[in-house]
Amino acid sequence: MRKLLLALFSVLVVLVAGLIIFRLNNKGIAPQTKETVVISPTPEAISAIPEVVASELTSVVSPDGEETLVMKKTKNENSVNYVFTVGQKSIFQKGVEPVTSFLLPANAWSPDNKFVFLKQIEATGSSFFVLSVGKDYLSQNEKTSNISDIFNSKYPDLSIDDVTGWGGVNLIIVNSNKSEGVRGPSFWFDAISHSLIKLSTLF
């Protein structure tokens, strides 16, 4: 008799449990499941993402080891920006097309650590700049610091072959070519007066 009662009780429990589950399902209550939602960025959101730029640093230490000339090159999509600094001071800035580049010569510093010279390389040739490290870029512009422009305006029959470095305090050695391709005379370029001194010997 006891076994019969236990069997009936077990059947009753199963029926009650089934009835409860049936009613819950009819009320819209179902077991919860996790759902993964994938959100795709809109074109507007993509266009709002800042453009990633790449920067490169090149540096040359002064002869006394006290100062460092740093060239920061930042590439954008359609241009390249160059910033030249000594310590915390920006002494020259220029934006150019990607086909143009700047070079820091190993002997960029003058012997007295007051000036530096730079080389700009273009598809049509090279230009050279002399800059005072004691001034910021607002007080020395490209017109007064561009050795090539000053040379070309004074000697239109010659062209600069190369600027090889410093020939003394404030003096930069400039070698030239004649229009017919023959080597021309050498010059000193005075970094203070921005004047050219023709030399009797070739460097």
LINNORMO-V328006 format. One record per residue. N is the residue number from 1. RES is the residue in one letter. PHI is phi in radians with two decimals (* if undefined). PSI is psi in whole degrees, -180 to 180 (NA if undefined). Layout:
# LINNORMO-V328006
N,RES,PHI,PSI  N,RES,PHI,PSI
This chain:
# LINNORMO-V328006
1,M,*,-42  2,R,-1.13,-40  3,K,-1.12,-38  4,L,-1.13,-42  5,L,-1.13,-41  6,L,-1.12,-39  7,A,-1.14,-43  8,L,-1.12,-37  9,F,-1.15,-40  10,S,-1.13,-42  11,V,-1.11,-40  12,L,-1.11,-41  13,V,-1.09,-42  14,V,-1.12,-42  15,L,-1.14,-42  16,V,-1.12,-43  17,A,-1.09,-42  18,G,-1.12,-39  19,L,-1.13,-40  20,I,-1.12,-45  21,I,-1.11,-41  22,F,-1.05,-44  23,R,-1.18,-39  24,L,-1.10,-42  25,N,-1.13,-37  26,N,-1.17,-27  27,K,-1.47,2  28,G,1.49,10  29,I,-1.63,112  30,A,-2.21,159  31,P,-1.00,137  32,Q,-1.44,139  33,T,-2.19,149  34,K,-1.36,138  35,E,-2.16,128  36,T,-1.56,125  37,V,-1.89,123  38,V,-1.80,119  39,I,-1.83,118  40,S,-1.59,133  41,P,-1.15,141  42,T,-1.35,160  43,P,-0.98,-35  44,E,-1.14,-41  45,A,-1.16,-38  46,I,-1.15,-42  47,S,-1.19,-21  48,A,-1.44,-10  49,I,-1.23,128  50,P,-1.06,143  51,E,-1.20,132  52,V,-1.43,128  53,V,-2.00,156  54,A,-2.00,135  55,S,-2.11,145  56,E,-2.26,144  57,L,-2.08,135  58,T,-2.30,144  59,S,-2.50,154  60,V,-2.37,130  61,V,-1.52,143  62,S,-1.18,159  63,P,-0.98,-34  64,D,-1.49,-1  65,G,1.31,8  66,E,-1.59,-28  67,E,-2.19,158  68,T,-2.32,126  69,L,-1.54,123  70,V,-2.02,130  71,M,-1.88,119  72,K,-1.85,120  73,K,-1.90,120  74,T,-2.05,120  75,K,-1.65,128  76,N,-1.91,-174  77,E,-1.14,-42  78,N,-2.12,6  79,S,-2.69,169  80,V,-2.27,131  81,N,-1.93,132  82,Y,-1.99,133  83,V,-2.24,127  84,F,-1.95,127  85,T,-2.27,150  86,V,-2.23,115  87,G,1.15,-127  88,Q,-1.71,6  89,K,-1.79,129  90,S,-1.52,119  91,I,-1.79,-15  92,F,-2.86,140  93,Q,-2.44,143  94,K,-2.77,134  95,G,-1.75,134  96,V,-2.35,168  97,E,-1.30,157  98,P,-1.00,-24  99,V,-1.36,-10  100,T,-1.84,143  101,S,-2.49,161  102,F,-1.93,151  103,L,-2.25,135  104,L,-1.65,107  105,P,-1.10,151  106,A,-1.10,-30  107,N,-1.83,39  108,A,-1.09,-32  109,W,-1.40,142  110,S,-1.29,159  111,P,-1.04,-27  112,D,-1.69,9  113,N,1.14,21  114,K,-1.80,-20  115,F,-2.35,159  116,V,-2.39,155  117,F,-2.18,149  118,L,-2.20,158  119,K,-2.11,127  120,Q,-1.89,125  121,I,-1.87,122  122,E,-2.14,170  123,A,-1.13,-29  124,T,-1.63,-3  125,G,2.54,-163  126,S,-2.13,152  127,S,-2.19,155  128,F,-2.26,142  129,F,-2.22,143  130,V,-2.07,133  131,L,-2.31,144  132,S,-1.53,129  133,V,-1.35,-10  134,G,-1.52,-4  135,K,-2.07,154  136,D,-1.60,172  137,Y,-1.16,-17  138,L,-1.32,-21  139,S,-1.85,4  140,Q,-2.46,114  141,N,-1.77,174  142,E,-1.14,-33  143,K,-1.10,-41  144,T,-1.53,-14  145,S,-1.85,-7  146,N,-1.51,103  147,I,-1.06,-39  148,S,-1.10,-44  149,D,-1.12,-42  150,I,-1.12,-43  151,F,-1.12,-48  152,N,-1.11,-33  153,S,-1.27,-29  154,K,-1.59,-33  155,Y,-2.23,74  156,P,-1.15,-20  157,D,-1.50,-4  158,L,-2.09,164  159,S,-2.36,151  160,I,-1.28,126  161,D,-1.47,-46  162,D,-2.93,155  163,V,-1.95,111  164,T,-1.58,-16  165,G,2.48,-159  166,W,-1.64,131  167,G,-1.75,5  168,G,2.80,-177  169,V,-1.11,124  170,N,1.25,-1  171,L,-1.96,125  172,I,-1.91,137  173,I,-1.47,125  174,V,-2.10,122  175,N,-1.78,144  176,S,-2.18,166  177,N,-2.15,149  178,K,-1.43,163  179,S,-1.06,-29  180,E,-1.51,9  181,G,1.65,-6  182,V,-1.38,146  183,R,-1.12,135  184,G,-1.72,-171  185,P,-1.27,166  186,S,-1.71,158  187,F,-2.40,159  188,W,-1.80,136  189,F,-1.88,121  190,D,-1.43,116  191,A,-1.21,-21  192,I,-1.51,-51  193,S,-1.56,-10  194,H,1.02,35  195,S,-1.90,158  196,L,-1.91,135  197,I,-2.07,115  198,K,-1.29,135  199,L,-1.86,154  200,S,-1.51,-14  201,T,-2.03,159  202,L,-1.71,144  203,F,-1.92,NA
